[in-house]
Amino acid sequence: MSKRKQHHPEFKAKVALEALKGEETVSELASRFGVHPTMIHQWKRALLEGASGVFERGNRRIPEVDEEQVRDLHAKIGELAVANDFLARKLKPWTGK
């Protein structure tokens, strides 16, 4: 059984750009680059869908915040603060502070 071919992103971008130029048909590009025409269509679609991200200001995505996780972490911080205060009070007789 043969393993699937892994193409580098640079190669995919090159093929997709050639397809966007429209100077050759997808079949001609497929034979020239040695890939299936379906792959060229997929790469071209991915390039068109992701092209708007190149022009986003700062190229940063807004991080997604998991509210449930934030609540759990705040609760854990509260528990640790209470435990820390308790231990500080209990250790005062031995530390002399």
C-alpha positions as CSV (number, residue, x, y, z in Angstrom):
1,M,0.0,0.0,0.0
2,S,1.5,3.4,-1.0
3,K,1.7,6.3,1.3
4,R,0.1,9.6,0.4
5,K,2.3,12.4,-1.0
6,Q,2.9,15.3,1.3
7,H,3.3,18.6,-0.5
8,H,4.9,21.6,1.0
9,P,2.8,24.8,1.5
10,E,5.1,26.7,-0.9
11,F,4.4,24.1,-3.6
12,K,0.7,24.3,-3.0
13,A,0.7,28.1,-3.1
14,K,2.7,28.1,-6.4
15,V,0.2,25.7,-8.0
16,A,-2.8,27.6,-6.7
17,L,-1.4,30.9,-8.0
18,E,-0.8,29.3,-11.4
19,A,-4.4,28.1,-11.4
20,L,-5.6,31.6,-10.5
21,K,-3.7,33.1,-13.4
22,G,-5.8,31.1,-15.8
23,E,-3.1,30.8,-18.5
24,E,-3.4,27.0,-18.5
25,T,-6.3,24.7,-17.8
26,V,-6.4,22.7,-14.5
27,S,-5.7,19.5,-16.5
28,E,-2.6,21.0,-18.0
29,L,-1.4,22.2,-14.6
30,A,-2.1,18.8,-13.1
31,S,0.1,17.1,-15.7
32,R,2.8,19.7,-15.4
33,F,3.0,19.5,-11.6
34,G,2.1,15.9,-11.2
35,V,-1.0,16.3,-9.0
36,H,-4.6,15.5,-9.4
37,P,-6.9,18.2,-10.7
38,T,-9.1,17.9,-7.6
39,M,-6.2,18.9,-5.4
40,I,-5.6,22.0,-7.6
41,H,-9.2,23.0,-7.1
42,Q,-9.0,22.5,-3.4
43,W,-5.7,24.5,-3.1
44,K,-7.1,27.3,-5.2
45,R,-10.3,27.5,-3.1
46,A,-8.1,27.5,0.1
47,L,-6.0,30.3,-1.3
48,L,-9.0,32.4,-2.1
49,E,-10.6,31.8,1.3
50,G,-7.5,32.6,3.2
51,A,-6.3,35.5,1.1
52,S,-8.3,38.1,3.2
53,G,-6.3,37.1,6.3
54,V,-3.1,38.5,4.7
55,F,-4.5,42.0,4.8
56,E,-5.8,41.9,8.4
57,R,-4.3,44.6,10.5
58,G,-1.7,43.2,12.8
59,N,-2.2,39.7,11.5
60,R,-3.5,38.7,14.9
61,R,-6.6,36.7,15.8
62,I,-8.7,37.5,18.8
63,P,-8.1,34.8,21.3
64,E,-11.1,32.8,22.2
65,V,-11.9,32.8,25.9
66,D,-13.4,29.8,27.5
67,E,-15.7,31.3,30.2
68,E,-16.0,28.0,32.1
69,Q,-12.3,27.6,32.3
70,V,-11.9,31.2,33.5
71,R,-14.4,30.6,36.3
72,D,-12.7,27.4,37.4
73,L,-9.3,29.2,37.5
74,H,-10.8,32.0,39.5
75,A,-12.2,29.5,42.0
76,K,-8.9,27.8,42.3
77,I,-7.1,31.1,42.9
78,G,-9.6,31.9,45.6
79,E,-9.0,28.5,47.3
80,L,-5.3,28.9,47.1
81,A,-5.5,32.4,48.6
82,V,-7.6,31.2,51.5
83,A,-5.2,28.3,52.2
84,N,-2.2,30.6,52.0
85,D,-3.8,33.0,54.5
86,F,-4.6,30.1,56.8
87,L,-1.1,28.7,56.7
88,A,0.4,32.2,57.2
89,R,-1.7,32.6,60.4
90,K,-0.8,29.2,61.7
91,L,2.9,29.7,61.1
92,K,3.1,33.0,62.9
93,P,3.9,31.5,66.3
94,W,6.9,29.6,64.9
95,T,8.3,32.4,62.7
96,G,7.9,35.2,65.2
97,K,6.5,37.7,62.7
